Amino acid sequence: MARHNFKKLKIWQESMSLVNETYKIVRDFPDYEKFNLVSQIIRCAVSIPSNIAEGTSKSTDKHFKTYLENSLGSAFEWETQIIVAYNENIFQKKNL
C-alpha cells in the first residue's frame, strides 16, 4: 500500500474544519458542561482527523480501513453528542 499524505486527503481537511467549527460551537456552552459534554465533544471531533492521520501511517489497506472506521465511529459519537446538546437546548440549530 502506498502511504498517503494525510494533509492532502480531502476527508482529513474536512474533518479539521469540523474540529474548528466544534470549538466555535462549544465556546458558548454553559460552564457546568465544560468538563462533561464540551470535553467529550471536543475529544470526538479531534479523534476524527487524528485517526485518519494515524491510519495513513499503516502498511496495509486493511489497517488503514480500520482507522477510517474508528474515525467514522468518532463522527457518529460527535453527532450523537451534538443532538444531545440540541435536545437539552444548550444551543440552537442555527449554530450548526
C-alpha positions as CSV (number, residue, x, y, z in Angstrom):
1,M,0.0,0.0,0.0
2,A,1.3,3.4,-0.9
3,R,1.2,5.7,2.1
4,H,-1.0,8.7,1.9
5,N,0.0,12.3,2.8
6,F,-2.9,12.8,5.2
7,K,-2.8,16.6,4.9
8,K,-3.7,16.2,1.2
9,L,-6.7,14.0,1.9
10,K,-10.0,15.8,1.5
11,I,-11.5,13.8,4.3
12,W,-8.8,14.9,6.7
13,Q,-9.1,18.6,5.6
14,E,-12.9,18.5,6.1
15,S,-12.5,16.8,9.5
16,M,-10.1,19.5,10.5
17,S,-12.8,22.1,9.6
18,L,-15.2,20.1,11.8
19,V,-12.7,20.5,14.7
20,N,-12.6,24.3,14.2
21,E,-16.4,24.5,14.0
22,T,-16.7,22.3,17.1
23,Y,-14.6,24.7,19.1
24,K,-16.8,27.6,18.0
25,I,-20.0,25.7,18.9
26,V,-18.9,24.7,22.4
27,R,-17.5,28.1,23.2
28,D,-20.9,29.3,24.4
29,F,-22.0,26.2,26.2
30,P,-22.8,26.7,29.9
31,D,-19.9,26.4,32.4
32,Y,-21.5,23.3,34.0
33,E,-20.9,21.4,30.7
34,K,-17.2,22.4,30.3
35,F,-15.9,19.1,31.9
36,N,-18.7,17.0,30.7
37,L,-20.3,17.4,27.2
38,V,-17.9,20.0,26.0
39,S,-14.8,17.9,26.8
40,Q,-16.4,14.8,25.2
41,I,-17.5,16.6,22.0
42,I,-14.0,18.1,21.5
43,R,-12.3,14.8,22.1
44,C,-14.6,13.1,19.5
45,A,-14.0,15.9,17.0
46,V,-10.2,15.8,17.4
47,S,-10.3,12.0,17.2
48,I,-11.7,12.1,13.7
49,P,-8.7,13.7,11.8
50,S,-6.3,12.0,14.3
51,N,-7.5,8.5,13.3
52,I,-7.3,9.4,9.6
53,A,-3.7,10.7,10.1
54,E,-2.7,7.7,12.1
55,G,-4.2,5.3,9.6
56,T,-2.1,6.7,6.8
57,S,1.0,5.5,8.6
58,K,-0.1,1.9,8.4
59,S,1.4,-0.5,6.0
60,T,-1.7,-2.2,4.6
61,D,-5.1,-1.0,3.3
62,K,-6.8,-3.3,5.9
63,H,-5.1,-1.4,8.7
64,F,-5.9,2.0,7.1
65,K,-9.5,1.0,6.7
66,T,-9.7,0.1,10.4
67,Y,-8.6,3.6,11.3
68,L,-11.1,5.1,8.9
69,E,-13.8,3.0,10.6
70,N,-12.6,4.3,14.0
71,S,-12.8,7.8,12.6
72,L,-16.4,7.2,11.4
73,G,-17.3,5.9,14.9
74,S,-16.0,9.1,16.4
75,A,-18.0,11.1,13.9
76,F,-21.2,9.2,14.9
77,E,-20.4,9.8,18.6
78,W,-19.8,13.5,17.9
79,E,-23.1,13.7,16.1
80,T,-24.9,12.0,18.9
81,Q,-23.5,14.4,21.5
82,I,-24.5,17.4,19.3
83,I,-28.0,16.0,19.2
84,V,-28.0,15.7,23.0
85,A,-26.8,19.3,23.4
86,Y,-29.5,20.4,20.9
87,N,-32.2,18.4,22.7
88,E,-31.2,19.9,26.0
89,N,-31.5,23.4,24.5
90,I,-27.8,24.1,25.0
91,F,-27.6,25.7,21.6
92,Q,-29.8,26.4,18.6
93,K,-29.8,24.6,15.2
94,K,-28.7,27.9,13.6
95,N,-25.3,27.3,15.3
96,L,-24.7,24.3,13.1
